[in-house]
Amino acid sequence: MIDILHGAAYSLVALVLLSWGGNLACRWLLRLTGLKPVATEAPATPEGEADTARAGRVIGSLERLIMAGGVLIQRWEILAAVIALKSVSRFKELNDKTFAEYFLVGSLCSLFWTILVAVAWLGYDATLGVGLRAKLLILLGISAG
């Protein structure tokens, strides 16, 4: 029972770091670079801006969780697919240099943060943890490699 709680605890910490921590890290980096959020089709109301920001945070969190899953099971095509989907969804807006810079900095920050947290989780799991990755790979029928 202790192993289950231990594994759940450090995995929960990683999930919080990926979602909430990733949002803070990317927002901090964007502020540091001087890039401000660019909402191309947001309504001019404060409520619309809040909805757009909230949607961006949710999308960023989901993106980092999916990419972390790819890192944990060493399926790099998952990272490529997420990045491709993001680029395709914003393709027309990338003509605007300001938006393209904002998009690129945010995307690279999100990718870097995901890799950082996932590698820390893997290191902890392998040394002090309960071997959740190995159990996950067996459950998914994936050979460790």
C-alpha positions in Angstrom: 0.0 0.0 0.0 2.9 2.3 0.8 4.3 1.8 -2.7 1.0 2.7 -4.3 0.8 5.9 -2.2 4.4 6.8 -2.9 4.0 6.2 -6.7 0.8 8.3 -6.7 2.4 11.1 -4.7 5.4 11.7 -7.0 3.3 11.2 -10.1 0.8 13.8 -8.8 3.6 16.2 -8.2 4.8 15.7 -11.8 1.2 16.2 -13.1 0.9 19.5 -11.2 4.3 20.6 -12.4 3.4 19.7 -16.0 0.0 21.6 -15.9 0.1 24.4 -13.4 3.9 24.8 -13.2 4.2 24.7 -17.0 1.7 27.4 -17.4 3.6 29.6 -14.9 7.0 28.8 -16.5 5.8 29.7 -20.0 4.0 32.8 -18.9 7.1 33.9 -17.0 9.4 33.3 -20.0 7.0 35.2 -22.4 7.0 38.1 -20.0 10.8 38.0 -19.7 11.1 38.2 -23.5 8.6 41.1 -23.7 6.2 39.1 -25.8 2.6 39.7 -24.9 -0.2 37.3 -25.5 -1.6 37.8 -29.0 -5.3 36.8 -29.4 -6.2 37.1 -33.0 -9.9 36.4 -32.9 -10.8 37.1 -29.3 -13.8 39.3 -28.7 -13.1 42.8 -27.5 -14.7 42.2 -24.2 -12.8 41.4 -21.0 -14.8 38.2 -20.6 -13.6 37.1 -24.1 -10.0 37.8 -23.2 -10.4 35.7 -20.0 -12.0 32.9 -21.9 -9.2 32.9 -24.5 -6.5 32.9 -21.8 -8.2 30.1 -19.9 -8.5 28.0 -23.1 -4.8 28.6 -23.8 -3.9 27.4 -20.4 -6.0 24.2 -20.8 -4.6 23.6 -24.3 -1.0 24.1 -23.0 -1.6 21.7 -20.0 -3.1 19.0 -22.3 -0.3 19.4 -24.8 2.4 19.0 -22.0 0.6 15.9 -20.5 0.4 14.2 -23.9 4.0 15.0 -24.7 5.1 13.8 -21.3 3.4 10.5 -22.0 5.4 10.3 -25.2 8.6 10.9 -23.3 7.8 8.4 -20.6 7.1 5.6 -23.1 9.8 6.8 -25.5 7.5 7.4 -28.4 9.0 10.5 -30.0 6.4 10.5 -32.7 3.9 11.7 -30.1 5.9 14.9 -29.6 6.1 15.4 -33.3 2.4 14.9 -33.7 1.5 17.4 -31.0 3.9 20.0 -32.5 2.5 19.4 -36.0 -1.1 19.7 -34.8 -0.2 23.0 -33.0 1.4 24.4 -36.1 -1.4 23.3 -38.5 -4.0 24.8 -36.2 -2.2 28.2 -36.2 -0.7 28.0 -39.7 -2.4 31.2 -41.2 -1.6 33.2 -38.1 2.1 32.4 -38.3 2.4 35.0 -41.1 2.2 37.7 -38.4 5.8 38.0 -37.1 4.7 39.0 -33.6 2.3 36.1 -33.3 4.9 33.7 -34.8 7.5 34.7 -32.2 5.0 34.4 -29.4 3.9 31.0 -30.7 7.4 29.7 -31.1 8.7 30.9 -27.7 5.6 29.5 -26.0 5.8 26.2 -27.8 9.5 25.7 -27.2 9.1 26.6 -23.5 6.3 24.1 -23.2 8.3 21.4 -24.9 11.4 22.1 -22.8 9.4 22.2 -19.6 7.7 18.9 -20.5 11.1 17.2 -21.2 12.5 18.6 -17.9 9.6 17.4 -15.8 9.3 14.0 -17.5 13.1 13.3 -17.2 13.0 14.3 -13.5 10.0 11.9 -13.0 11.8 9.1 -14.9 15.0 9.7 -12.8 13.0 9.7 -9.5 11.0 6.6 -10.6 14.2 4.7 -11.5 16.2 5.6 -8.3 13.8 6.3 -5.4 10.4 5.4 -6.9 8.5 2.2 -7.3 9.2 1.5 -10.9 6.0 2.8 -12.4 7.4 3.3 -15.8 8.3 -0.4 -16.1 4.9 -1.4 -14.9 3.3 1.0 -17.4 5.3 -0.4 -20.3 4.3 -4.0 -19.3 0.6 -2.8 -19.1 0.8 -1.2 -22.5 2.7 -4.2 -24.0 5.7 -2.1 -25.0 9.2 -3.4 -24.7 11.6 -1.2 -22.6 14.2 0.4 -24.7 
